[in-house]
Amino acid sequence: MAHHAARSGYDRLVGRLNKYPQGAPPSELLYKILKMLMSEREAGLVALVPIKPFTASTAARAWKMSLAEAQGVLDGLADRALLVDAEGRRGRTYVLPPPMAGFFEFSMMRLRGDLDQKLLAELYYQYITVEEDFIKALFTEGETSSTMRGRARSSRRPLTAASGSVIAATKWSTPATPATPPSTSV
């Protein structure tokens, strides 16, 4: 229908994020977060890359730009922790991590002077803990983080990147209990 305006880069990115099992329910807060993290152009470009790890040449073809220009965009996004990049057998590969346990957290791990990180943290908190759509999607439609942790505990294989290199081998354990119970005397 001609009267429908083209979807924004942010709309396309939200659609792409929702291809992940957990996804990111669209809301005003999510759009505020995305607008703080990237430009609309960048959001539109990221919406076009595959879910699985990809190379700069894959992005260049999808974005219809030169390899050098695509490499610059990808490196800029990786520098801001919005994409994860890794060297492997195929050279450098990139992947957009899922929103939760992914680029939401990664973007807060770097000190940045180009955005208000306190405001960003407040928006994340509101979106993740207060926003009704996110909470409903997490607990009624998706898997909880404790379910995913339980699966990780049962697997003794190290996590690997698409290139086959070992990322981390996590040893899961329960917290140690104190040797002596706390005093109950009055």
HUKAPE-V693082 format. One record per residue. N is the residue number from 1. RES is the residue in one letter. NEAR is the number of other ideal C-beta (glycine too) atoms within 10 Angstrom. D_FIRST is the distance of its C-alpha to the first C-alpha in whole Angstrom. Layout:
[[N;RES;NEAR;D_FIRST] [N;RES;NEAR;D_FIRST]]
//
This chain:
[[1;M;3;0] [2;A;4;4] [3;H;4;6] [4;H;6;6] [5;A;7;9] [6;A;8;10] [7;R;13;13] [8;S;14;16] [9;G;20;19] [10;Y;20;21] [11;D;18;18] [12;R;18;18] [13;L;26;22] [14;V;22;22] [15;G;13;20] [16;R;20;22] [17;L;24;25] [18;N;15;24] [19;K;10;25] [20;Y;16;28] [21;P;10;30] [22;Q;21;31] [23;G;20;28] [24;A;24;27] [25;P;21;25] [26;P;15;23] [27;S;16;24] [28;E;10;25] [29;L;20;28] [30;L;21;27] [31;Y;16;25] [32;K;15;28] [33;I;22;30] [34;L;25;27] [35;K;13;27] [36;M;16;31] [37;L;20;31] [38;M;22;29] [39;S;12;27] [40;E;15;23] [41;R;10;24] [42;E;19;26] [43;A;22;24] [44;G;20;21] [45;L;22;24] [46;V;25;25] [47;A;20;22] [48;L;16;22] [49;V;21;26] [50;P;14;27] [51;I;12;29] [52;K;9;32] [53;P;20;34] [54;F;20;33] [55;T;18;35] [56;A;21;34] [57;S;13;34] [58;T;17;31] [59;A;24;29] [60;A;18;30] [61;R;14;28] [62;A;15;25] [63;W;17;25] [64;K;8;26] [65;M;15;29] [66;S;10;33] [67;L;13;35] [68;A;9;37] [69;E;13;34] [70;A;23;32] [71;Q;18;36] [72;G;13;36] [73;V;19;32] [74;L;25;34] [75;D;15;37] [76;G;13;36] [77;L;23;34] [78;A;17;37] [79;D;12;39] [80;R;18;37] [81;A;18;37] [82;L;21;34] [83;L;23;34] [84;V;18;37] [85;D;15;39] [86;A;16;42] [87;E;11;44] [88;G;14;45] [89;R;9;45] [90;R;12;42] [91;G;11;43] [92;R;16;41] [93;T;22;38] [94;Y;23;35] [95;V;19;34] [96;L;22;31] [97;P;16;33] [98;P;17;32] [99;P;24;31] [100;M;20;34] [101;A;12;38] [102;G;19;36] [103;F;25;34] [104;F;19;35] [105;E;13;38] [106;F;16;39] [107;S;20;37] [108;M;14;40] [109;M;7;43] [110;R;10;43] [111;L;6;44] [112;R;14;42] [113;G;5;43] [114;D;7;39] [115;L;12;38] [116;D;11;39] [117;Q;15;40] [118;K;8;41] [119;L;12;38] [120;L;18;36] [121;A;11;39] [122;E;12;38] [123;L;21;35] [124;Y;19;35] [125;Y;12;38] [126;Q;15;35] [127;Y;23;33] [128;I;15;35] [129;T;9;37] [130;V;10;36] [131;E;18;32] [132;E;9;32] [133;D;14;29] [134;F;23;31] [135;I;14;34] [136;K;12;32] [137;A;16;30] [138;L;17;34] [139;F;10;36] [140;T;7;34] [141;E;11;32] [142;G;17;33] [143;E;13;37] [144;T;11;39] [145;S;12;41] [146;S;8;44] [147;T;10;43] [148;M;14;42] [149;R;12;45] [150;G;13;47] [151;R;10;46] [152;A;12;47] [153;R;13;50] [154;S;8;50] [155;S;11;49] [156;R;9;52] [157;R;7;50] [158;P;11;49] [159;L;11;46] [160;T;12;45] [161;A;15;42] [162;A;14;40] [163;S;15;43] [164;G;8;45] [165;S;12;47] [166;V;10;49] [167;I;12;47] [168;A;7;49] [169;A;10;51] [170;T;12;51] [171;K;6;54] [172;W;11;53] [173;S;7;56] [174;T;6;57] [175;P;5;58] [176;A;6;62] [177;T;7;64] [178;P;7;67] [179;A;5;70] [180;T;6;72] [181;P;7;70] [182;P;5;70] [183;S;6;73] [184;T;5;73] [185;S;3;76] [186;V;3;76]]
//
